[in-house]
Amino acid sequence: MRRWTFASSSGPGSYTTTLADDGKLLCNCKGWTMRRGAAPRHCKHTKQIAKDQAVDVRGEFVYLRGPDAPTTAGAWREASVSAPAPDVPAPMLASAMDEAVTGAAFDRRFGIGWLLEEKLDGHRCTVVVNGQDVRAFSRPRAGSAAKSRDVPAHVVTSLRHLPAGIYDGELVAPSGKAWDVVTIGAALVFVAFDVLQIGGVDLLGQRYDFRRARLLECLRELPSTQRAVSTVESLAPTWAQVRAIWKRGGEGAILKRVDITYRPGYRSPDWIKVKASRSATLTITGFAAGKSGPYSALRLRDRAGVETTVKTLGNALLREISATPDRYIGRRVVITYQEKTPTGTYRHGIFDHFAGDGE
């Protein structure tokens, strides 16, 4: 494995570009991690490393071919998804908690009829298992079909022990973050948290607690020594458990009603995300166009020079900005965000309010 470091052109910080042992080119810059449609992941940094050498495209990744390229790509070729699987259900999605419920009120509201599972920071993945044939699919974007994705061979080997079926889960990097999933394939784990079909029998219409019990039965088929496939704990919800997840650095929790059926592609109010949030004060430097017009998003910069973009929330505010945009340049706003990435950018930033004196 070889690594190169490139300075960021938009502020402080740097990016790391990696040539993996199997010849795969990886980078942690936004141009590489934010994949565009069906195009392979190939940013200006990976292109600089590749230069005039020949490359292969396998699934979503670019592999270097040439005198400096490794020759051990077989493991990823074996795990590569080659053919589409028909009728792969789009993942069911969780809704944000619409009102803050904490402490004893949280315990009363969710203590009966709900289960709590830790929210993972990885890549959502639907896996179709049929004996030796294992296919994996990423969460589809709005209006598009599910796309096949590569899964490391050690994960595929374990998945082949599961009964034929369709499993909903997440590819995660143990003790890592979502941006690590695409760079450390050898250490990935598939964490299954739902089963949608077993042996051709559709389970979408069954209650969650029924599906959960069937999933645990399927996972008992795995060899006791394997560590590539796992699941989450499903517990009776308490506020103390949520706080414990945050304290150890976890992203948060998912609350699931036990009697809810699986609705593919639906953002359900019966699956609720409970995430920790942080706040920061930044300055408006401009605007970005979007579906709502030329002022759909605010371009912001913090004191360290790190830039980010957040959506302009609400039609009333959008109308006010559109009428006199220059008046808003230089104003300070407070955003909430989940966490900072290694390059210092704000992850999942959301406009909260205009900053007052002292903020």
N, C-alpha and C positions, 0 to 999 in steps of 0.2 A: 504494500500500500504506500502511495506517495501523496504528499499534501503540498499545496501552495497557498499563500496568503496574499489577498488583494485588498488594498485600501478602498474604503467606500468613497464613491464620487459625490455623494449627497450629504455628507456630514461625517462626524467622528465614527470610529469603529472600523472593522475590517470583515472580509468574507473569507471562508476557507473552501478551497476547491480540492476534491479528492479523486485520485485514480485508484479505484479499489483493486483488490487482487484478481478479480475476474474481468478487469478491463472496463468496468462501469465508471462513467464520469458523473460526479456528484458535486453539488455546491449548496451552501446555505443562504445564498442571496435570494431576494424576492423574485428576480427574473427566472430562477430555476425552480423554486418551490411553488410558485403560483403558475401551475401548468395552464396553457392556453388551448382549450378544446382538445382535439385528438393529437396535437403536435407533441413530439417527444420533448422531454426536459433537456434543454440545451441553451445555456445562457452565454453571455459574452465572455465569462471566465472559462467555462468548459471549452468554448470554441477556441480560446487562446491557447489552452493546453493541447487541444487536438491539432491545431494549425493545419498543416497540409496532409496529415495522416488520414487514412481511410477509417470510417466508422461504420458500425452496424447499429440499426435501430431494432430493439427487441421490446415490444410492448411500449411502455412509457419512457424507457431509458435509452441512452446512447452509450455504446461500448466502443472503446478505442481498438482499432485494428492496425497493426504495423509492427515495426521492429521492437518498439518499447512496450507493446501490449502483452499482458499476461496470457497464458494459454490454459487457464483453469476455469473457463466459463461454464463447464458442464453442469455444475450444481444449479446455477440459475436457469440454464436451458431446460433442465428437467422440471423445474418448478414453474416454468413460464406457462401462462394460460394461452392456448393456441386457438381455441374455437369458442364461439359464443354459446351460452346455454340459454335455451328459450325460457321466457316467462320467469325471469329471476325477479322476485318481489323487491321493489324499492324499500329501503329501510324505513321503519316507522320512526318518527322524530319526537323529541321531547320539547315542551314549551317552557319558556322562562316563567319563574314564579311571579305572578302579577301583583302581589302585595307581600310586603315583608312580614313573615311569620316566624317568630323566634321563641326560644325558651319554652316555658310551660305551655304556651298557646300552640306552638309547633307540635309538642307531644300530644296534646288533646286532639288537634285536627287530623294528624296523620297516624296516630297510634293504633287505630283499628281499620283494617281493610286495605292497608298499604304496606309495601315493602321498600326498603332503602338499600341502594347499591352504590358503590363508589363510582363517580364519573371519571372515566379514563381519558387521558390526553394522548390520543393516537389517531389512527385513520380507520374510519368505519369500513367494514368489509363484510360482504355476504359470500359464504363459501358453499359450493355445491359439491358434495361427496358422492361418488358412485364407484365403490371399490377402489381400484388403483387410479381412477380418473378423478382428479381434484381440480376444480376451477374456482377462481376467486374474482370478485367484482367489487369495484369501488362504488361508493355512494354516488348515484347519478346527479348531475346538476339539473336545475329546473328545466323542463321541456326536453330533456335528452334521455337516452337509454343508458342502462348500466354499462360501464366499460370494464373490460377485463384488466386485471392487474397481476403483476408478478408477486409470488410468495416464495420465500426462501425454502430450499429443499428440505431442511430439517423440520420445518413446520408441516410441509406436505407429507413427509414420512409419518408423522404422528396423526395427521388428519385422516390418512388412509385406514386407520384402525376404527374410525367411527362408523356407525351404521349409515347406509345410504340415506342422504337427506340434504336439507338446506339449513344452514346455520348462520345466525346473525351475530356479529361480534365486532371486535376491534383489534387491529394490529398495533401493538404497543412495544415501545422500547423500555424494558424494565428500568425503573428509576430515571427515566428520561422524559422527553417532551415530544409533542407531535412532530416537530421539525427533525427529530432524530430518526423517525421511522424510515425515511428514505435514504439514510446514510449508514445505518449499521445493521444491514440485513441479517448478518450472521447471528445477531443477538435477539432478534424479534420473537415475540410470543403472540399467538392468536388467542385472545380472551373471548370465549363464547358466552353470550348472555341470553340467547333465545334460540329456539329451534322452530322452524316454520313448516317443515315437512319431514316425515320419517318413512322410508320405504314406499314412497309414492302416496302416502296418506297425508292430506292437507290438514295442518293444525292451526291455520290462521283464525278460524272461528272459535277456537278454544280459549278458555280463560288463561291469564298469565300464570297463575299458580299451577295449573295443569301443565302448561308448556314447560315451565321451570322444572317440574318433577321429571318430565320426559327427558329434558336436556341432561339432568344429572344422571339418569339411567344410561344415556348414550356415552357420557364422559367416563363412566366406569369401564367402558370397553378399551380405554387407552392403557398402554403398558404402564406399570407403576413407576418405572424409572424415567419416563419421558418428562420433559419440562417445557416443551414447545407449544402445548395447548393447555389452556387453563380456563377458569371462570371467575366471576366475582362472587363475593359473599352476598347473600340476600337476607337482610335482617329486619326486625321490627324497628321502625324509625324512632329515633330520639334526637333531640337537639344536641345532646352531648356527643353523639356519634358524628354529627356534621362538624362540630367544632374540632373533634379529634382528627378528622380528615384534613381540615385546613391547617391544623397545628403541625402536622407532619409534612406539609407542603403539597397535599393533594389538591386537585382542581375543584372538587365539590362532590355532590351526591345527585343521584337520580331517584326520585320517588315514583313508584309504580303501583297503581291500583291492582289488587290481586284478581279482580273479576273482569279485567279489560281484555278484549280481543285484539288481534294484531291487524292494523290497518296500514297497508303498504303506502309509503310516501306521505302519510298524514302526520301533521304536527299536532300531537294529541294533548289536550289539557289533562289527561289522566297519566301522562308521563311528565314529570316536572323537574326542571334543572334547578339545583340550589348551588350557586357558585359564589365564591368570594370575589369581591370587587375592590379595586383600588382607585384612587382619584389623582389627577394631576392638572395643573394649570398651564395652559399653553397660549400662544398668541396667533391670531388669524393673520396669515400672510397672503391669502388669495382664495380662489374657489376652483372647484373641479366640476365639469359637466357630467350629467347622468340622465337617467330616464325622466327626471322631474325638471330638466332644463339646465341652463349654464351655471346655476348656483346650487346644484344638488348636494354638493359636499363642501366642507370647509377644509382648506389647507392650513395646517398648524405647525408651529415650531416651538420646541421647549428651550429652556435656558442653555442647554448643552448643544443646541443646534440640531437636535434630532427632529425630523419632520414626520408627520403622519397626516392622514386624511380621515375625517369622520363625516357621516351623513348629516345633512341639515334636517333636523327633526321638525315635523309639523308644517302644514301648509301656511299658517299665519306667519311664522318666522321666515319661510321661504319667500313669501310675497314682500315682506319688509326688506329683506336683503336684496331682492331683485329690483326693488324701486330705487334704492340708494346703496349700491354695493360698496362704493368707496368709503362710506361712513363706517363700515365694519372692519376695514383693514386696520390692524394694530390693536383691536379689542382683544381682551383676554377672556378665555373660556375655560370652564372646568369640564373635563371628560372623566368618565369612568372607564376602566380597562381591566382586563383579566390579569395580565402580567407583562413584563418586558421580555423581548427576545434577546438572544446573545448579542445582537448588534445594537440593542438599545431602543428598538422600535416598540410601539405600543400595540399589544395584541388585543383584538376585539374592542377597539376604542369606540365609545358612544358619547355624543354630546349630552351634557347634563344641564348646564346653565352658564350664563355669563358671569364672570368672576366679579365679586364686589371688592371693596377696599380690604386689604389684608389677606386676601386669598392668593 
